[in-house]
């Protein structure tokens, strides 16, 4: 019959009175020994907060009467026509001549009320049968008014009103538009968008500023129809023939435009 077990505190061995030595153990292992019938306590599982009930989500929404007061994001593009790589073809007509014109948009940002692109005109001079210029546009709305705020462009408030009045879609706005602090609200939600297009330099040589028989120092008053994609414009330059008309139609492209991938 084996003797009683004793603990050697110095060596950490279990020994018996018979002198036999068992496997080494530690104080911790002895302390954690439990009776055979005692069940090991279960560790409580960590509880994580679940998703909020839908009822709570709906309770945080404003009442229907206040929905219209929430801030609205201005989309970068508002029309399938007014977007990068859209092309428009038509004519610019004066009392004496008719010129073929093509416009290709390169960038459109409705949030910043701006766009840019290339304007190509044919038959303007004998030495340069085709001229292409880079232009930048101001979209009339919260940022730009119907008054031209660029003294170097040569337009006065009277000049602005005379040219805008050439567009039937603008005439209902005539009384308000004469006010210098009038801002055209929500232009992206309207059928017609008004703009100014200013030619900046010749393409591809931006250093050329003057060409005999041609000038790109003026700018265009533009009325763009978001539904049809038609563009009507009036060219202004103090030294050019007055009220030259620009008429362009969108070139069908089935809503497709080029894309690039960088690797």
N, C-alpha and C positions, 0 to 999 in steps of 0.2 A: 504494500500500500504506500503510495508516494507521500512524502512529507508535505507540510504546508509551504506555500509559495511566499517568498520574501523579496523585497525590492532593494537592490543595492543602489543607493543614491549616487554613489560616486561613478559607477560604471554604467548604470542604466540597464542592468541585466536582471532578468527574473531567475531566481535560483530556488532550489528546494532544499529541505533539510538533508536530503540524500546526497547533496553536493552536485546534482546535475544542473547544468546551465542551459537555459532555453534561448530562443532567438532574441537578439537585441531589440529593445523597444524604446519608447520615449515616454515622458510624463504625459504628453498630450494624447498619445494613443491609449494610455490607461484611463485617462479622464473621460475619453469619449466612448468607452465601452458601455453598452446598454444591455439590460436584461433581454433575453431572447424574445419575450412576449411583447416588449415595448416597441411600438411603431416609431419610425423616424419621422420627425415633424416635417410637414411639407412647407417648402418656401413659397411665400406669397408671390404670385405673378405680378409683374409690373403692369400697372394699368395705364393705358394711354388714352388721352381724350379723343373720342371719335368725332366724325363730322357733325356739324350742327344740323339739327332738323331743318327741313325746308321751311317750316313755319317761322322759325327764328330769322332765316334769311329774308323772307318776304316782309317780316315785321320791320326790318331795317331800311326797306326801300321807302322813298318819299311817296306821299299820296299821289294819285293820278293827276290831280289838279296842279301839282308842282313839277311834273315830269318835264314840261317844256322849259323849265328854268335851269335844267342841268346844262353845263357847258358842252358845246358840240365841237367835235374835232373837224377841222377843215381838211377835206380830202386833197391829196396831192393832184389827183386827176379827177375831173368831173364829167368827162365826155369821152366817147370812143373816138372822137375826131381830134380833140384838143389834147394831144399826148405826144411824147417824143417819137420821132421818126415819121410822123404823119406828113404827107405831102399834099399840096394844093396847087392846082394849075388854073390859069386864066389869063386875063389881060389887064393892062394898065392903059387907059385911054385919055388922050388930050384932044383938043380941038383939031390938031393937025395930024397926029400919029396914033397908032395902036401898037403896043408892044406886048410880046408874049412873056408871061411871068410864071415862075415856079418858086414855091416856098416850101422849105423843109424844116420842120421844128426839130430842135435838138434837145431842148430841156424845157420842162414845164413844172412849175411849183406854185400851186394855187395858194398854199399857206403863206408864201412870201410874195404873192401877187406879181410873179415875174415869169418870164420865159425868154428863150433865145432861139436863133436858127439862122438859116441861110436864105437869101433872096436872090434869085437869078433872073435877069432880064435880058432879052434878046433884041438886037436891032437898034440899040440906043445910039451907037456911033459906028461909023464905017471902020475905024481903026480897031474897035473892040466890039465885034459882033455879039459877044456874050460877056456879060459882067455879073459877077457874084459878090455879094456883100454879106457881112455878118451883122445881124441886127439883134437888139435887145428890146424886150417889151415890158411895159408897165400895165398891169391889169387894174382897171378902175374898181375901187372897192374900199375896204377899211384902211388901206395904206396910201392909195393914190386917189386924188380927186379929179374932177373933170377939168380943172384948171391946170395948165402946164406950168410946172415950177422950175423950169430950166431956162434962164434968161438967154443962154447961148443958142437955144433953138429958135429964137426970134418970134415966138407966138405970144400974143397978149390975151387977156380974158375975152376981149371982143373977137379975136381970131378963133379962139376955142369955141365959143358959142356959135359962130357962123359955120364952122365945119361940123360940129356935132349935130347941128340942125339939119344937115343933109341926110341923116339917118332917120327914117320914119319911126324906128323902135325907140329912139331917144327922145322924141318930141314930147311924150307925156311927162318926161322928167325935167323939161326945160325950166320951169319955174323954180324948182328946188336946186337944180344943178348950177344955177347962177350964184348961189350962195357960196362964199369961199370955204365955209366950214361944213358943207354938205358932203357926207360920205355915203356912197352907194352900198347899202347893206345887203348881205347875202347874195353877192353876185353869182356864186356857183349854183344857186337854186333857181336862177332865172333863165329864160329861153335865150336871151341875148347877153353876151359879155362884151364890154367896151374896153378898148386898149389903145395904147400908143406904141408904135414900133419905130425905133430909131436906128438907122443904119450907122455902124461904127467905123468899119474899115473894109478894104477890099480883100477878097480871098483869091489866091493864096498869099499874096504879098501885102501884109498889113501896113507896110511902110508907105504905100501909095496913097496920097491924100487928095490928089487932084487929077482929073482926066479931062482932056479937051473935049468939050461937047457933052459932058455928063457931070452930074454932081450927086453926091449922097450926103449932103449936109442937112437936108430936110428930114421930115418924119411923116409917118402915116397915122391918121385917126382911123381906128379899126372898130367895126361892129361884127362880131362873130356869133353865128347862130348855132347853138349847141345841138339842135334837133336835126337840121339839114346838113350841117358842116360847111355852110357857105360863109365866105368872108367878103365883106364889102369894106372898102377903104377910100380915104380921101388924102391925097398927098399934099403936103404943105412945105413950101420953101419961099422965102420972101422974094427971091429973084427968079422964081420959076412960074410957069403958067398956073393960074389958080384952079383949084377944084379938079385936079386930075383924079379920075376914078379908077379904083382897083377892084376887080371882081374875080374871085377865085372859088373853085369848087374842090371838094376833097377827092383825092385819087383813091379809088377803092383798093383796099389791101386785106379785106376779110378779117380785120382786127388783129393782124399779125405784124410783128415788128422784130428786128434783129435782137439777139441776146448774146452776151459774152460770158465766158467762164474763165476765171483765173485759177491757175494751178501753181 
